[in-house]
Amino acid sequence: MQKPRPKRLTASASTTHGEARAAATAARGRAERAAPATRNSRSLAAGLAEAGRSFYGRGWVLGTSGNFSAVCSREPPRLIITVSGAHKGLLGPRHFVEIDDTGRVFRGAGRPSAEALLHLAVVGARGAGAVLHTHSVWSTILSETFAQEGGLGIAGYEMLKGLGGVQTHEQREWLPILENSQDMSALARQVEKILAEHTRAHGFLLRGHGLYTWGKDLSEARRRLEILEFLLEVTGRTRATSGGAAAR
């Protein structure tokens, strides 16, 4: 007896199966985003929110400026980051979303900061556990002042030893300065390039924009940010009172 031939899927049946798979994938995505955050994610979001409010109080991230992130998983890669447009003086855990290594929102509500790709670039280049970005007055001014030199050198201050890996106040810390851009993919590639060239740098400046720094965890990143902001203010004030000769 001749075996019956398997039925071929018609175009409409194939389309129906394709639509069903797409719907199932979308449903899984919605379920993942709606799933409760892990204890680690909640803790990191709370820590970043508290840090952000503190930075706001110091005048480093006024209004909606600045953005902060922390790694909540290495495998698979996941990052907690501020949502776009959040006022940093009112920052809370709800103002963070979880993204994957492409910047896609994995969990939470809202759009991630437009600079999420820069955070991911720093995490990839430095193996950082947390990345902090401020818009202070002094980082903005000095990033313009020294832009043509490609960076700002700071030496002679005891506070340098708090950056980690610095044994003496005589070490010259170099903060590279990158041209700002609204093309975040291109800017992320520039970040990767500059960090590969300056392997000892603890941060960098975006021209007319602000400071980026990082650490193995939030505690280290926060310490570095406080030290770098102090050094930038000292440099700026010294330059203002000495006729423009403060960089070392």
C-alpha positions, 0 to 999 in steps of 0.5 A, spaced: 500 500 500 502 506 498 504 511 504 500 517 504 504 523 502 505 528 508 501 534 507 504 541 505 503 547 509 499 552 505 501 559 505 496 561 509 498 555 514 505 557 514 503 565 515 499 562 521 504 558 524 509 564 523 504 569 527 503 564 532 511 564 534 512 571 533 506 572 538 509 567 543 516 570 543 512 577 544 509 574 550 515 571 553 518 578 552 512 581 556 512 576 561 520 577 562 519 584 563 513 584 568 517 579 572 519 581 579 526 584 579 531 579 583 533 581 590 540 583 587 537 588 582 533 591 587 539 592 591 543 595 586 537 600 584 536 602 591 544 604 591 544 607 585 538 612 587 541 614 593 548 615 590 544 619 585 540 623 590 547 625 593 550 627 587 544 632 586 545 635 593 552 636 591 550 640 584 553 634 580 547 632 576 542 638 576 535 636 573 535 630 569 542 630 567 547 624 569 546 617 568 548 611 573 548 604 572 551 597 575 552 590 573 546 585 576 549 579 572 555 577 568 552 571 564 547 573 561 549 580 561 545 585 564 545 592 567 541 596 571 541 603 568 537 610 570 531 611 565 531 617 560 528 624 563 528 622 571 530 628 575 536 626 579 534 629 586 527 625 586 531 618 584 528 612 586 528 604 584 523 605 580 527 610 575 531 604 573 530 599 568 534 592 566 537 592 559 541 586 556 548 587 552 545 590 546 541 596 550 534 592 549 530 593 556 529 586 559 525 588 565 522 595 568 518 600 565 521 606 561 526 608 556 533 607 558 538 613 558 540 615 551 547 613 553 546 606 555 551 604 550 557 608 553 555 604 559 556 598 556 562 600 552 565 602 559 563 595 562 566 591 556 573 595 556 574 595 564 570 589 566 566 595 571 561 593 576 558 600 576 559 606 571 557 613 574 556 619 569 555 627 572 554 633 569 558 638 574 560 645 572 567 644 573 567 638 569 563 641 563 568 647 563 574 644 564 572 639 558 572 645 554 578 648 556 582 642 555 579 639 549 584 641 544 589 638 548 585 631 548 585 631 555 587 634 562 593 632 566 592 632 574 598 631 579 601 633 585 595 632 590 594 627 595 587 625 593 589 622 587 591 616 592 584 614 593 583 613 586 586 606 586 592 603 584 595 610 585 601 610 590 604 617 590 601 624 589 606 625 584 603 621 579 599 624 573 592 622 572 590 623 565 583 624 563 582 623 556 577 628 553 572 626 547 568 630 542 561 629 544 556 626 539 548 624 539 551 618 535 551 613 541 554 607 537 559 611 534 561 615 541 561 608 544 566 606 539 570 612 541 570 610 548 572 603 547 578 606 543 580 611 548 580 606 554 584 601 550 589 607 549 589 609 556 589 603 560 591 607 567 585 612 566 580 612 571 575 616 567 574 620 561 570 627 560 565 628 554 567 635 551 562 640 554 558 635 557 561 631 563 565 626 567 565 618 566 568 614 571 567 607 574 569 601 579 569 594 580 562 595 584 558 601 586 562 603 592 569 604 588 565 607 583 562 612 588 569 613 591 572 615 584 567 620 582 568 624 589 575 624 588 575 626 581 570 631 582 574 634 587 580 634 583 576 637 577 574 643 582 581 644 585 584 644 578 578 649 575 579 654 582 586 654 581 586 656 574 581 661 575 586 664 581 592 663 577 591 666 571 589 660 567 595 655 569 592 650 573 593 643 569 599 639 571 
